[in-house]
Amino acid sequence: MKKRLVQELITVCLVFVVVAASAEGTPVPVAPPQAQQSVQVLDPAAATQAWLATVPRDQREKSDAYFEGGYWLTLWNFLLTAAISIFLLASRISARLRDFSQKMTRFKTLQVACYALPCLLIVYVLSFPLNLYEDFFREHQYGFATQSFLPWFRDQLTGLGIGIVGGTILLTVLYTVFRRAPRTWSIWGTGVAVVFMFAVVFIAPVFIEPLFNTYKPLTKPEIRDPILAMARANQIPVKQVFEVDASRQTTRVSANVAGVLGTTRIALNDNLLKQCTLPEMREVMAHEMGHYVLNHGAKLLTYFGIFVLIGFALTHALFDAAVSRWGSKWGVRGIADPAGLPLLVLIFSTLVFIATPFINTVVRVTEREADAFGINTSREPDGMAKVALKLGAYRKLDPTPLEEFIFFDHPSGRARIRMAMDWKAANLPTEESAKP
Ligand SMILES: [Zn+2]
């Protein structure tokens, strides 16, 4: 589901879906830290360093390179979105698509759909090269991808189809708001965006995710029963845990809570089942249950609603200023004119880009809450440390505080291991916590 412009159009929505997905990674051979064996009382700082020291230098360099490459990709993706938007405006392709839509039909609502369809296709084609590099070649280069080109491309087309349907529905509704409330659209538009996000999260587990992967109930009682026991202990109304065949696309370990209200589902992926021990799985699943118990879906929807409201208010002012200056040159007549869509995307994606550290921080803080819930529920500090190292295959383990603030939407491996060791030192008897 990585269509650039569509992604920008429903950026926050996708961020929200991504938030629902949590821990991922590839196997890293993990040895218990030897440094702890000689000490009587666990020193959390030393224990954290000992865990980090178990990762071989070449693996650390590889995962740092992969993750730092992601910093640049954030920039390239933004610049590409900006370049495509400016190109569609300056070449008047956007204005011509609007003229075309007006010839096709008299109905304003259908005109938006007639504009959106070719526009989204053009954007997909123009952003395909970067998409191909980021999602296919780069993932293969680092050994995370498991798909050959054709199955990958089929998933891309599926994502494109979802993006076009979802994007067209969202744009049709938004432009109705623009026509009816040209002065106050930022307020009503925020309402539309929040309802849209809620709807996507609600239908995703039932209608979207099955298009990419198969979900089936986890049947192994030795794994299922301890997980369901934790769910019962926390009043989570699930009767089964699902297993998803993520190995179709990737070697990463992951688990997620998806859906909202009646569609909530806890799932772990087959890589996790193959690569992790039961203590590690309990810890991961307790983290996911934390998202549920702490009501993170509703909280994130609220936070993103506030971000969108501020973003739309700023977009409103900047859009009007740009149209009064360049509107005639680009053939854009006002907010209700679909030809102005690339300008809206240009402004909104710039704001999202600037807000990246704040969006990441809101998500990261939420993830940290789920970590705290996870360690208290699973009581598996060593399992948590081992999982953090496994996730370190693709997420920089020991970043600077500034890096973590700007780029991390989950706590770093170091932060997670430190939480686990602090918990271990505080909660287990002395002899017990001193054991590796
Ligand atoms: Zn999480």
Boltz pocket constraint, residues with backbone or C-beta under 6 A from the ligand:
constraints:
  - pocket:
      binder: B
      contacts: [[A, 19], [A, 20], [A, 21], [A, 22], [A, 23], [A, 287], [A, 288], [A, 291], [A, 367], [A, 370]]
      max_distance: 6.0
